[in-house]
Amino acid sequence: MGSFIGWVVAYYFNFLCEWSSTGTFFIFSAFCCANFILLAIMVPRLKDESIG
């Protein structure tokens, strides 16, 4: 699964940079934020600990 996601990112990165470099940054940062939220929800041992 990880190599498939890596392939998709590599395939679309050049297209997205030609379209809008700012848009590319915001799309990838939105995915990172979504992954962080999913991690905080799905890993119960982190619920009571501070991240900082």
N, C-alpha and C positions, 0 to 999 in steps of 0.2 A: 504494500500500500504506500509506503514512504517513497519508494522509487517512482511510482506512478505520479504522485503529487509533485515530486521533483521534476519529472519530465513535463508535466503540465505547466509548472511555473517557468521553466526554461523556454518552453515553446511560446508562451504568451508574453513573456517579459519584453522582448524587442518590439512586438506589436503595440503593447501598452506604452512603452517609452516614446515611440513615434507618435502615438495618439496624444499623450499628455504625460509629461514626467511628473507633474504634481498629482495628477489623478492616479498614476501608478503607485506613488508613495501612499496616498490615502487608501487605496484598495488593499495594499499589503498590510498597512497599519491596522485597518479594520479587521482583517483576518487574525492578526496577532492579538488584538484586544478580545476578539471572540474566543480564541483559544485560551487566553488567560481566564476569562469568565468560566468557560467550560471546565478548566482545570480546578478552579476554586470550588465549583459545584460538585465535581465528580470525585475529588479527593477529600474524604471526610476528615482526615487528620489535620488538614490545614485550616479548618473552619474556626478553631479557637485560638490560633496563633496569628500574631501580626506578621506582615510581610516585610516591613521595614526593619 
